[in-house]
Amino acid sequence: AARAIVLSFETRYDFIADIRTGDAIVRIAGKTATRTAERLGEIDAQLRAALPGTTVLAGDPRLREQVDAWGAAPSTLPTLRAIKERFDPSATLAPGRFVGGI
């Protein structure tokens, strides 16, 4: 599914499958950074629709601002927020950089 989506946007890609964990990693690159930036939101939306567990591992900061790296918030988000509040009440550790903006 990821291959078909990535290819439909005329992007280059590398694919790594980890048979030990079941993880699949797809790295995409457009012909130009500008073209990739213009279409990244749409590529991300299609990948997440087809593969709901999609997360963004890395990317240029300009591109990462266009997508939510974590995807849909887990049902445990209230618990995560409570733990963060308990152990980091001043929000000094990586503020807003985790799932749900924690």
KOLDO-21432 format. One record per residue: residue number from 0; residue in one letter; x, y, z of N, C-alpha, C, O in turn. Coordinates in Angstrom, 2 decimals, always signed. Layout:
<node bamar="NUM" guke="a" n_u="X" n_v="Y" n_w="Z" ca_u="X" ca_v="Y" ca_w="Z" c_u="X" c_v="Y" c_w="Z" o_u="X" o_v="Y" o_w="Z"/>
...
This chain:
<node bamar="0" guke="a" n_u="+0.83" n_v="-1.19" n_w="+0.00" ca_u="+0.00" ca_v="+0.00" ca_w="+0.00" c_u="+0.87" c_v="+1.25" c_w="+0.00" o_u="+0.62" o_v="+2.19" o_w="-0.76"/>
<node bamar="1" guke="a" n_u="+1.90" n_v="+1.26" n_w="+0.85" ca_u="+2.78" ca_v="+2.43" ca_w="+0.92" c_u="+3.49" c_v="+2.66" c_w="-0.41" o_u="+3.61" o_v="+3.79" o_w="-0.87"/>
<node bamar="2" guke="r" n_u="+3.95" n_v="+1.58" n_w="-1.01" ca_u="+4.65" ca_v="+1.70" ca_w="-2.30" c_u="+3.74" c_v="+2.32" c_w="-3.35" o_u="+4.17" o_v="+3.23" o_w="-4.07"/>
<node bamar="3" guke="a" n_u="+2.52" n_v="+1.86" n_w="-3.45" ca_u="+1.58" ca_v="+2.38" ca_w="-4.45" c_u="+1.29" c_v="+3.86" c_w="-4.22" o_u="+1.25" o_v="+4.64" o_w="-5.17"/>
<node bamar="4" guke="i" n_u="+1.11" n_v="+4.24" n_w="-2.98" ca_u="+0.83" ca_v="+5.64" ca_w="-2.66" c_u="+2.03" c_v="+6.52" c_w="-3.00" o_u="+1.88" o_v="+7.54" o_w="-3.67"/>
<node bamar="5" guke="v" n_u="+3.19" n_v="+6.12" n_w="-2.55" ca_u="+4.40" ca_v="+6.91" ca_w="-2.80" c_u="+4.65" c_v="+7.05" c_w="-4.30" o_u="+4.97" o_v="+8.14" o_w="-4.77"/>
<node bamar="6" guke="l" n_u="+4.51" n_v="+5.98" n_w="-5.03" ca_u="+4.75" ca_v="+6.04" ca_w="-6.47" c_u="+3.72" c_v="+6.90" c_w="-7.20" o_u="+4.03" o_v="+7.50" o_w="-8.22"/>
<node bamar="7" guke="s" n_u="+2.50" n_v="+6.96" n_w="-6.68" ca_u="+1.47" ca_v="+7.78" ca_w="-7.32" c_u="+1.81" c_v="+9.27" c_w="-7.26" o_u="+1.26" o_v="+10.06" o_w="-8.03"/>
<node bamar="8" guke="f" n_u="+2.69" n_v="+9.65" n_w="-6.36" ca_u="+3.13" ca_v="+11.04" ca_w="-6.25" c_u="+4.46" c_v="+11.29" c_w="-6.96" o_u="+5.06" o_v="+12.35" o_w="-6.80"/>
<node bamar="9" guke="e" n_u="+4.91" n_v="+10.32" n_w="-7.72" ca_u="+6.16" ca_v="+10.43" ca_w="-8.47" c_u="+7.33" c_v="+10.80" c_w="-7.56" o_u="+8.14" o_v="+11.66" o_w="-7.89"/>
<node bamar="10" guke="t" n_u="+7.40" n_v="+10.12" n_w="-6.42" ca_u="+8.52" ca_v="+10.33" ca_w="-5.51" c_u="+9.40" c_v="+9.09" c_w="-5.50" o_u="+8.96" o_v="+7.98" o_w="-5.82"/>
<node bamar="11" guke="r" n_u="+10.63" n_v="+9.30" n_w="-5.13" ca_u="+11.55" ca_v="+8.17" ca_w="-4.95" c_u="+11.34" c_v="+7.65" c_w="-3.54" o_u="+10.89" o_v="+8.39" o_w="-2.66"/>
<node bamar="12" guke="y" n_u="+11.66" n_v="+6.40" n_w="-3.33" ca_u="+11.49" ca_v="+5.85" ca_w="-1.98" c_u="+12.50" c_v="+4.75" c_w="-1.72" o_u="+13.01" o_v="+4.11" o_w="-2.64"/>
<node bamar="13" guke="d" n_u="+12.77" n_v="+4.53" n_w="-0.44" ca_u="+13.53" ca_v="+3.38" ca_w="+0.06" c_u="+12.60" c_v="+2.67" c_w="+1.03" o_u="+11.83" o_v="+3.31" o_w="+1.74"/>
<node bamar="14" guke="f" n_u="+12.67" n_v="+1.36" n_w="+1.06" ca_u="+11.79" ca_v="+0.58" ca_w="+1.92" c_u="+12.63" c_v="-0.37" c_w="+2.74" o_u="+13.48" o_v="-1.08" o_w="+2.21"/>
<node bamar="15" guke="i" n_u="+12.38" n_v="-0.40" n_w="+4.04" ca_u="+13.07" ca_v="-1.32" ca_w="+4.94" c_u="+12.00" c_v="-2.05" c_w="+5.74" o_u="+11.11" o_v="-1.43" o_w="+6.31"/>
<node bamar="16" guke="a" n_u="+12.08" n_v="-3.36" n_w="+5.77" ca_u="+11.15" ca_v="-4.16" ca_w="+6.57" c_u="+11.94" c_v="-4.89" c_w="+7.64" o_u="+12.93" o_v="-5.55" o_w="+7.35"/>
<node bamar="17" guke="d" n_u="+11.50" n_v="-4.76" n_w="+8.88" ca_u="+12.13" ca_v="-5.44" ca_w="+9.99" c_u="+11.27" c_v="-6.64" c_w="+10.37" o_u="+10.24" o_v="-6.49" o_w="+11.03"/>
<node bamar="18" guke="i" n_u="+11.68" n_v="-7.82" n_w="+9.95" ca_u="+10.86" ca_v="-9.01" ca_w="+10.19" c_u="+10.82" c_v="-9.40" c_w="+11.67" o_u="+9.94" o_v="-10.14" o_w="+12.10"/>
<node bamar="19" guke="r" n_u="+11.78" n_v="-8.90" n_w="+12.42" ca_u="+11.80" ca_v="-9.19" ca_w="+13.85" c_u="+10.68" c_v="-8.45" c_w="+14.58" o_u="+10.02" o_v="-9.03" o_w="+15.44"/>
<node bamar="20" guke="t" n_u="+10.46" n_v="-7.18" n_w="+14.23" ca_u="+9.45" ca_v="-6.37" ca_w="+14.93" c_u="+8.17" c_v="-6.17" c_w="+14.13" o_u="+7.14" o_v="-5.79" o_w="+14.69"/>
<node bamar="21" guke="g" n_u="+8.24" n_v="-6.41" n_w="+12.83" ca_u="+7.09" ca_v="-6.18" ca_w="+11.97" c_u="+6.99" c_v="-4.74" c_w="+11.50" o_u="+6.00" o_v="-4.36" o_w="+10.86"/>
<node bamar="22" guke="d" n_u="+8.00" n_v="-3.94" n_w="+11.80" ca_u="+7.99" ca_v="-2.54" ca_w="+11.37" c_u="+8.36" c_v="-2.43" c_w="+9.90" o_u="+9.18" o_v="-3.20" o_w="+9.39"/>
<node bamar="23" guke="a" n_u="+7.76" n_v="-1.47" n_w="+9.24" ca_u="+8.10" ca_v="-1.14" ca_w="+7.86" c_u="+8.46" c_v="+0.33" c_w="+7.83" o_u="+7.71" o_v="+1.17" o_w="+8.34"/>
<node bamar="24" guke="i" n_u="+9.58" n_v="+0.65" n_w="+7.24" ca_u="+10.03" ca_v="+2.03" ca_w="+7.16" c_u="+10.12" c_v="+2.42" c_w="+5.70" o_u="+10.75" o_v="+1.74" o_w="+4.89"/>
<node bamar="25" guke="v" n_u="+9.47" n_v="+3.52" n_w="+5.37" ca_u="+9.49" ca_v="+4.04" ca_w="+4.00" c_u="+10.08" c_v="+5.44" c_w="+4.06" o_u="+9.57" o_v="+6.31" o_w="+4.77"/>
<node bamar="26" guke="r" n_u="+11.15" n_v="+5.64" n_w="+3.32" ca_u="+11.74" ca_v="+6.97" ca_w="+3.22" c_u="+11.41" c_v="+7.51" c_w="+1.84" o_u="+11.67" o_v="+6.85" o_w="+0.83"/>
<node bamar="27" guke="i" n_u="+10.84" n_v="+8.71" n_w="+1.79" ca_u="+10.47" ca_v="+9.27" ca_w="+0.50" c_u="+11.29" c_v="+10.51" c_w="+0.20" o_u="+11.74" o_v="+11.22" o_w="+1.11"/>
<node bamar="28" guke="a" n_u="+11.48" n_v="+10.77" n_w="-1.07" ca_u="+12.18" ca_v="+11.97" ca_w="-1.52" c_u="+11.61" c_v="+12.37" c_w="-2.87" o_u="+11.52" o_v="+11.55" o_w="-3.78"/>
<node bamar="29" guke="g" n_u="+11.23" n_v="+13.62" n_w="-2.98" ca_u="+10.72" ca_v="+14.12" ca_w="-4.24" c_u="+11.86" c_v="+14.55" c_w="-5.15" o_u="+13.03" o_v="+14.53" o_w="-4.76"/>
<node bamar="30" guke="k" n_u="+11.50" n_v="+14.93" n_w="-6.36" ca_u="+12.52" ca_v="+15.40" ca_w="-7.30" c_u="+13.17" c_v="+16.68" c_w="-6.80" o_u="+14.36" o_v="+16.91" o_w="-7.03"/>
<node bamar="31" guke="t" n_u="+12.39" n_v="+17.51" n_w="-6.10" ca_u="+12.93" ca_v="+18.72" ca_w="-5.49" c_u="+12.31" c_v="+18.87" c_w="-4.11" o_u="+11.22" o_v="+18.36" o_w="-3.86"/>
<node bamar="32" guke="a" n_u="+13.00" n_v="+19.58" n_w="-3.23" ca_u="+12.46" ca_v="+19.80" ca_w="-1.88" c_u="+11.16" c_v="+20.59" c_w="-1.93" o_u="+10.24" o_v="+20.33" o_w="-1.15"/>
<node bamar="33" guke="t" n_u="+11.08" n_v="+21.53" n_w="-2.85" ca_u="+9.87" ca_v="+22.35" ca_w="-2.97" c_u="+8.68" c_v="+21.49" c_w="-3.37" o_u="+7.60" o_v="+21.62" o_w="-2.80"/>
<node bamar="34" guke="r" n_u="+8.88" n_v="+20.63" n_w="-4.35" ca_u="+7.79" ca_v="+19.77" ca_w="-4.80" c_u="+7.35" c_v="+18.82" c_w="-3.69" o_u="+6.16" o_v="+18.59" o_w="-3.50"/>
<node bamar="35" guke="t" n_u="+8.30" n_v="+18.27" n_w="-2.97" ca_u="+7.97" ca_v="+17.37" ca_w="-1.86" c_u="+7.18" c_v="+18.13" c_w="-0.80" o_u="+6.18" o_v="+17.63" o_w="-0.29"/>
<node bamar="36" guke="a" n_u="+7.62" n_v="+19.33" n_w="-0.47" ca_u="+6.94" ca_v="+20.13" ca_w="+0.56" c_u="+5.51" c_v="+20.45" c_w="+0.15" o_u="+4.61" o_v="+20.45" o_w="+0.99"/>
<node bamar="37" guke="e" n_u="+5.29" n_v="+20.71" n_w="-1.12" ca_u="+3.96" ca_v="+21.05" ca_w="-1.61" c_u="+2.99" c_v="+19.88" c_w="-1.48" o_u="+1.79" o_v="+20.09" o_w="-1.28"/>
<node bamar="38" guke="r" n_u="+3.49" n_v="+18.67" n_w="-1.58" ca_u="+2.61" ca_v="+17.50" ca_w="-1.61" c_u="+2.67" c_v="+16.65" c_w="-0.35" o_u="+1.95" o_v="+15.66" o_w="-0.23"/>
<node bamar="39" guke="l" n_u="+3.51" n_v="+17.02" n_w="+0.59" ca_u="+3.73" ca_v="+16.18" ca_w="+1.76" c_u="+2.45" c_v="+15.94" c_w="+2.56" o_u="+2.21" o_v="+14.81" o_w="+2.99"/>
<node bamar="40" guke="g" n_u="+1.65" n_v="+16.96" n_w="+2.76" ca_u="+0.41" ca_v="+16.78" ca_w="+3.52" c_u="-0.51" c_v="+15.77" c_w="+2.89" o_u="-1.12" o_v="+14.95" o_w="+3.58"/>
<node bamar="41" guke="e" n_u="-0.61" n_v="+15.80" n_w="+1.57" ca_u="-1.47" ca_v="+14.86" ca_w="+0.86" c_u="-0.90" c_v="+13.44" c_w="+0.91" o_u="-1.65" o_v="+12.47" o_w="+1.08"/>
<node bamar="42" guke="i" n_u="+0.41" n_v="+13.32" n_w="+0.75" ca_u="+1.05" ca_v="+12.00" ca_w="+0.85" c_u="+0.81" c_v="+11.42" c_w="+2.24" o_u="+0.44" o_v="+10.26" o_w="+2.39"/>
<node bamar="43" guke="d" n_u="+1.03" n_v="+12.25" n_w="+3.26" ca_u="+0.85" ca_v="+11.82" ca_w="+4.64" c_u="-0.59" c_v="+11.36" c_w="+4.89" o_u="-0.81" o_v="+10.32" o_w="+5.51"/>
<node bamar="44" guke="a" n_u="-1.56" n_v="+12.14" n_w="+4.42" ca_u="-2.97" ca_v="+11.79" ca_w="+4.63" c_u="-3.31" c_v="+10.44" c_w="+3.98" o_u="-4.01" o_v="+9.63" o_w="+4.58"/>
<node bamar="45" guke="q" n_u="-2.82" n_v="+10.21" n_w="+2.78" ca_u="-3.11" ca_v="+8.94" ca_w="+2.10" c_u="-2.44" c_v="+7.76" c_w="+2.80" o_u="-3.04" o_v="+6.70" o_w="+2.93"/>
<node bamar="46" guke="l" n_u="-1.20" n_v="+7.96" n_w="+3.25" ca_u="-0.51" ca_v="+6.87" ca_w="+3.96" c_u="-1.24" c_v="+6.53" c_w="+5.25" o_u="-1.41" o_v="+5.35" o_w="+5.57"/>
<node bamar="47" guke="r" n_u="-1.66" n_v="+7.54" n_w="+6.00" ca_u="-2.35" ca_v="+7.28" ca_w="+7.27" c_u="-3.73" c_v="+6.65" c_w="+7.06" o_u="-4.18" o_v="+5.85" o_w="+7.88"/>
<node bamar="48" guke="a" n_u="-4.40" n_v="+7.00" n_w="+5.96" ca_u="-5.70" ca_v="+6.39" ca_w="+5.66" c_u="-5.53" c_v="+4.91" c_w="+5.35" o_u="-6.33" o_v="+4.08" o_w="+5.78"/>
<node bamar="49" guke="a" n_u="-4.48" n_v="+4.58" n_w="+4.62" ca_u="-4.24" ca_v="+3.18" ca_w="+4.25" c_u="-3.57" c_v="+2.39" c_w="+5.37" o_u="-3.82" o_v="+1.20" o_w="+5.55"/>
<node bamar="50" guke="l" n_u="-2.71" n_v="+3.08" n_w="+6.12" ca_u="-1.91" ca_v="+2.44" ca_w="+7.17" c_u="-2.02" c_v="+3.29" c_w="+8.45" o_u="-1.16" o_v="+4.13" o_w="+8.69"/>
<node bamar="51" guke="p" n_u="-3.05" n_v="+3.08" n_w="+9.26" ca_u="-3.32" ca_v="+3.94" ca_w="+10.41" c_u="-2.18" c_v="+4.05" c_w="+11.43" o_u="-2.13" o_v="+5.03" o_w="+12.18"/>
<node bamar="52" guke="g" n_u="-1.30" n_v="+3.11" n_w="+11.48" ca_u="-0.18" ca_v="+3.16" ca_w="+12.44" c_u="+0.99" c_v="+3.98" c_w="+11.98" o_u="+2.05" o_v="+3.95" o_w="+12.61"/>
<node bamar="53" guke="t" n_u="+0.84" n_v="+4.71" n_w="+10.88" ca_u="+1.94" ca_v="+5.49" ca_w="+10.32" c_u="+2.40" c_v="+6.58" c_w="+11.29" o_u="+1.59" o_v="+7.31" o_w="+11.86"/>
<node bamar="54" guke="t" n_u="+3.71" n_v="+6.69" n_w="+11.46" ca_u="+4.31" ca_v="+7.80" ca_w="+12.21" c_u="+5.46" c_v="+8.35" c_w="+11.39" o_u="+6.00" o_v="+7.67" o_w="+10.52"/>
<node bamar="55" guke="v" n_u="+5.83" n_v="+9.58" n_w="+11.66" ca_u="+6.94" ca_v="+10.22" ca_w="+10.98" c_u="+8.15" c_v="+10.13" c_w="+11.90" o_u="+8.11" o_v="+10.61" o_w="+13.03"/>
<node bamar="56" guke="l" n_u="+9.21" n_v="+9.51" n_w="+11.41" ca_u="+10.40" ca_v="+9.33" ca_w="+12.23" c_u="+11.37" c_v="+10.50" c_w="+12.13" o_u="+11.99" o_v="+10.88" o_w="+13.12"/>
<node bamar="57" guke="a" n_u="+11.50" n_v="+11.06" n_w="+10.95" ca_u="+12.48" ca_v="+12.12" ca_w="+10.75" c_u="+12.10" c_v="+12.93" c_w="+9.52" o_u="+11.32" o_v="+12.48" o_w="+8.68"/>
<node bamar="58" guke="g" n_u="+12.65" n_v="+14.10" n_w="+9.44" ca_u="+12.42" ca_v="+14.94" ca_w="+8.27" c_u="+12.94" c_v="+16.34" c_w="+8.50" o_u="+13.19" o_v="+16.75" o_w="+9.63"/>
<node bamar="59" guke="d" n_u="+13.10" n_v="+17.05" n_w="+7.43" ca_u="+13.52" ca_v="+18.44" ca_w="+7.50" c_u="+12.51" c_v="+19.22" c_w="+8.35" o_u="+11.31" o_v="+19.02" o_w="+8.19"/>
<node bamar="60" guke="p" n_u="+12.97" n_v="+20.09" n_w="+9.24" ca_u="+12.03" ca_v="+20.83" ca_w="+10.10" c_u="+10.93" c_v="+21.56" c_w="+9.33" o_u="+9.80" o_v="+21.63" o_w="+9.81"/>
<node bamar="61" guke="r" n_u="+11.24" n_v="+22.10" n_w="+8.16" ca_u="+10.22" ca_v="+22.80" ca_w="+7.37" c_u="+9.12" c_v="+21.84" c_w="+6.95" o_u="+7.94" o_v="+22.22" o_w="+6.91"/>
<node bamar="62" guke="l" n_u="+9.47" n_v="+20.62" n_w="+6.63" ca_u="+8.49" ca_v="+19.64" ca_w="+6.19" c_u="+7.72" c_v="+19.05" c_w="+7.36" o_u="+6.52" o_v="+18.79" o_w="+7.26"/>
<node bamar="63" guke="r" n_u="+8.40" n_v="+18.84" n_w="+8.47" ca_u="+7.76" ca_v="+18.24" ca_w="+9.63" c_u="+6.64" c_v="+19.10" c_w="+10.20" o_u="+5.73" o_v="+18.58" o_w="+10.85"/>
<node bamar="64" guke="e" n_u="+6.69" n_v="+20.41" n_w="+9.96" ca_u="+5.65" ca_v="+21.30" ca_w="+10.45" c_u="+4.32" c_v="+21.05" c_w="+9.75" o_u="+3.27" o_v="+21.46" o_w="+10.26"/>
<node bamar="65" guke="q" n_u="+4.34" n_v="+20.40" n_w="+8.61" ca_u="+3.13" ca_v="+20.17" ca_w="+7.82" c_u="+2.36" c_v="+18.93" c_w="+8.23" o_u="+1.20" o_v="+18.77" o_w="+7.87"/>
<node bamar="66" guke="v" n_u="+3.00" n_v="+18.05" n_w="+8.98" ca_u="+2.33" ca_v="+16.80" ca_w="+9.35" c_u="+2.44" c_v="+16.58" c_w="+10.85" o_u="+3.37" o_v="+17.05" o_w="+11.50"/>
<node bamar="67" guke="d" n_u="+1.47" n_v="+15.85" n_w="+11.39" ca_u="+1.52" ca_v="+15.46" ca_w="+12.79" c_u="+2.32" c_v="+14.17" c_w="+12.86" o_u="+1.85" o_v="+13.11" o_w="+12.44"/>
<node bamar="68" guke="a" n_u="+3.52" n_v="+14.26" n_w="+13.38" ca_u="+4.43" ca_v="+13.11" ca_w="+13.39" c_u="+3.83" c_v="+11.89" c_w="+14.09" o_u="+4.15" o_v="+10.76" o_w="+13.73"/>
<node bamar="69" guke="w" n_u="+2.97" n_v="+12.10" n_w="+15.07" ca_u="+2.46" ca_v="+11.00" ca_w="+15.87" c_u="+1.19" c_v="+10.38" c_w="+15.32" o_u="+0.86" o_v="+9.24" o_w="+15.67"/>
<node bamar="70" guke="g" n_u="+0.47" n_v="+11.07" n_w="+14.48" ca_u="-0.79" ca_v="+10.53" ca_w="+13.97" c_u="-1.89" c_v="+10.64" c_w="+15.02" o_u="-1.84" o_v="+11.50" o_w="+15.89"/>
<node bamar="71" guke="a" n_u="-2.86" n_v="+9.77" n_w="+14.91" ca_u="-4.01" ca_v="+9.80" ca_w="+15.83" c_u="-3.55" c_v="+9.57" c_w="+17.27" o_u="-2.71" o_v="+8.72" o_w="+17.54"/>
<node bamar="72" guke="a" n_u="-4.14" n_v="+10.33" n_w="+18.18" ca_u="-3.79" ca_v="+10.19" ca_w="+19.60" c_u="-4.30" c_v="+8.86" c_w="+20.13" o_u="-5.40" o_v="+8.43" o_w="+19.78"/>
<node bamar="73" guke="p" n_u="-3.51" n_v="+8.20" n_w="+20.97" ca_u="-3.95" ca_v="+6.92" ca_w="+21.53" c_u="-5.02" c_v="+7.13" c_w="+22.60" o_u="-5.17" o_v="+8.24" o_w="+23.13"/>
<node bamar="74" guke="s" n_u="-5.75" n_v="+6.09" n_w="+22.91" ca_u="-6.79" ca_v="+6.19" ca_w="+23.94" c_u="-6.19" c_v="+6.44" c_w="+25.32" o_u="-6.91" o_v="+6.84" o_w="+26.24"/>
<node bamar="75" guke="t" n_u="-4.90" n_v="+6.22" n_w="+25.48" ca_u="-4.23" ca_v="+6.42" ca_w="+26.76" c_u="-3.71" c_v="+7.85" c_w="+26.94" o_u="-2.98" o_v="+8.13" o_w="+27.89"/>
<node bamar="76" guke="l" n_u="-4.09" n_v="+8.77" n_w="+26.05" ca_u="-3.58" ca_v="+10.14" ca_w="+26.12" c_u="-3.84" c_v="+10.81" c_w="+27.47" o_u="-2.94" o_v="+11.48" o_w="+27.99"/>
<node bamar="77" guke="p" n_u="-5.02" n_v="+10.66" n_w="+28.07" ca_u="-5.22" ca_v="+11.27" ca_w="+29.40" c_u="-4.22" c_v="+10.76" c_w="+30.44" o_u="-3.75" o_v="+11.52" o_w="+31.29"/>
<node bamar="78" guke="t" n_u="-3.90" n_v="+9.48" n_w="+30.38" ca_u="-2.92" ca_v="+8.91" ca_w="+31.31" c_u="-1.54" c_v="+9.49" c_w="+31.04" o_u="-0.81" o_v="+9.83" o_w="+31.97"/>
<node bamar="79" guke="l" n_u="-1.17" n_v="+9.61" n_w="+29.76" ca_u="+0.12" ca_v="+10.20" ca_w="+29.41" c_u="+0.21" c_v="+11.63" c_w="+29.91" o_u="+1.25" o_v="+12.05" o_w="+30.43"/>
<node bamar="80" guke="r" n_u="-0.86" n_v="+12.39" n_w="+29.75" ca_u="-0.88" ca_v="+13.78" ca_w="+30.22" c_u="-0.71" c_v="+13.84" c_w="+31.74" o_u="+0.01" o_v="+14.69" o_w="+32.26"/>
<node bamar="81" guke="a" n_u="-1.38" n_v="+12.94" n_w="+32.45" ca_u="-1.28" ca_v="+12.91" ca_w="+33.92" c_u="+0.15" c_v="+12.58" c_w="+34.37" o_u="+0.65" o_v="+13.18" o_w="+35.32"/>
<node bamar="82" guke="i" n_u="+0.78" n_v="+11.64" n_w="+33.70" ca_u="+2.17" ca_v="+11.29" ca_w="+34.04" c_u="+3.09" c_v="+12.47" c_w="+33.78" o_u="+3.96" o_v="+12.80" o_w="+34.59"/>
<node bamar="83" guke="k" n_u="+2.91" n_v="+13.11" n_w="+32.63" ca_u="+3.72" ca_v="+14.28" ca_w="+32.28" c_u="+3.53" c_v="+15.37" c_w="+33.32" o_u="+4.51" o_v="+15.97" o_w="+33.77"/>
<node bamar="84" guke="e" n_u="+2.30" n_v="+15.63" n_w="+33.71" ca_u="+2.02" ca_v="+16.67" ca_w="+34.71" c_u="+2.65" c_v="+16.31" c_w="+36.06" o_u="+3.18" o_v="+17.18" o_w="+36.75"/>
<node bamar="85" guke="r" n_u="+2.60" n_v="+15.05" n_w="+36.42" ca_u="+3.13" ca_v="+14.60" ca_w="+37.72" c_u="+4.65" c_v="+14.74" c_w="+37.79" o_u="+5.18" o_v="+15.21" o_w="+38.80"/>
<node bamar="86" guke="f" n_u="+5.34" n_v="+14.35" n_w="+36.72" ca_u="+6.80" ca_v="+14.34" ca_w="+36.77" c_u="+7.46" c_v="+15.55" c_w="+36.11" o_u="+8.67" o_v="+15.75" o_w="+36.25"/>
<node bamar="87" guke="d" n_u="+6.69" n_v="+16.35" n_w="+35.41" ca_u="+7.23" ca_v="+17.56" ca_w="+34.78" c_u="+6.18" c_v="+18.67" c_w="+34.84" o_u="+5.70" o_v="+19.13" o_w="+33.80"/>
<node bamar="88" guke="p" n_u="+5.82" n_v="+19.12" n_w="+36.04" ca_u="+4.75" ca_v="+20.09" ca_w="+36.19" c_u="+5.02" c_v="+21.43" c_w="+35.51" o_u="+4.08" o_v="+22.15" o_w="+35.16"/>
<node bamar="89" guke="s" n_u="+6.27" n_v="+21.78" n_w="+35.32" ca_u="+6.60" ca_v="+23.05" ca_w="+34.66" c_u="+6.73" c_v="+22.91" c_w="+33.15" o_u="+7.00" o_v="+23.90" o_w="+32.46"/>
<node bamar="90" guke="a" n_u="+6.54" n_v="+21.70" n_w="+32.64" ca_u="+6.64" ca_v="+21.41" ca_w="+31.20" c_u="+7.96" c_v="+21.88" c_w="+30.61" o_u="+8.00" o_v="+22.52" o_w="+29.56"/>
<node bamar="91" guke="t" n_u="+9.04" n_v="+21.57" n_w="+31.32" ca_u="+10.36" ca_v="+21.96" ca_w="+30.84" c_u="+11.01" c_v="+20.92" c_w="+29.94" o_u="+11.90" o_v="+21.24" o_w="+29.16"/>
<node bamar="92" guke="l" n_u="+10.57" n_v="+19.69" n_w="+30.04" ca_u="+11.17" ca_v="+18.62" ca_w="+29.24" c_u="+10.42" c_v="+18.45" c_w="+27.91" o_u="+9.27" o_v="+18.02" o_w="+27.89"/>
<node bamar="93" guke="a" n_u="+11.08" n_v="+18.78" n_w="+26.82" ca_u="+10.54" ca_v="+18.62" ca_w="+25.47" c_u="+9.08" c_v="+19.10" c_w="+25.35" o_u="+8.21" o_v="+18.32" o_w="+24.98"/>
<node bamar="94" guke="p" n_u="+8.82" n_v="+20.36" n_w="+25.67" ca_u="+7.44" ca_v="+20.83" ca_w="+25.64" c_u="+6.79" c_v="+20.74" c_w="+24.25" o_u="+7.32" o_v="+21.24" o_w="+23.27"/>
<node bamar="95" guke="g" n_u="+5.63" n_v="+20.10" n_w="+24.21" ca_u="+4.87" ca_v="+20.01" ca_w="+22.96" c_u="+5.45" c_v="+19.09" c_w="+21.91" o_u="+5.01" o_v="+19.14" o_w="+20.76"/>
<node bamar="96" guke="r" n_u="+6.41" n_v="+18.28" n_w="+22.24" ca_u="+7.09" ca_v="+17.46" ca_w="+21.24" c_u="+6.69" c_v="+16.00" c_w="+21.25" o_u="+7.32" o_v="+15.18" o_w="+20.57"/>
<node bamar="97" guke="f" n_u="+5.66" n_v="+15.66" n_w="+22.00" ca_u="+5.24" ca_v="+14.27" ca_w="+22.06" c_u="+3.81" c_v="+14.16" c_w="+21.60" o_u="+3.15" o_v="+15.18" o_w="+21.37"/>
<node bamar="98" guke="v" n_u="+3.32" n_v="+12.97" n_w="+21.46" ca_u="+1.97" ca_v="+12.72" ca_w="+20.99" c_u="+0.97" c_v="+13.60" c_w="+21.75" o_u="+1.06" o_v="+13.76" o_w="+22.96"/>
<node bamar="99" guke="g" n_u="+0.03" n_v="+14.17" n_w="+21.01" ca_u="-0.98" ca_v="+15.02" ca_w="+21.61" c_u="-0.46" c_v="+16.36" c_w="+22.08" o_u="-1.14" o_v="+17.05" o_w="+22.84"/>
<node bamar="100" guke="g" n_u="+0.73" n_v="+16.74" n_w="+21.64" ca_u="+1.31" ca_v="+18.02" ca_w="+22.04" c_u="+1.80" c_v="+18.06" c_w="+23.46" o_u="+2.01" o_v="+19.14" o_w="+24.03"/>
<node bamar="101" guke="i" n_u="+1.99" n_v="+16.90" n_w="+24.05" ca_u="+2.47" ca_v="+16.82" ca_w="+25.46" c_u="+3.89" c_v="+17.36" c_w="+25.52" o_u="+4.49" o_v="+17.39" o_w="+26.60"/>
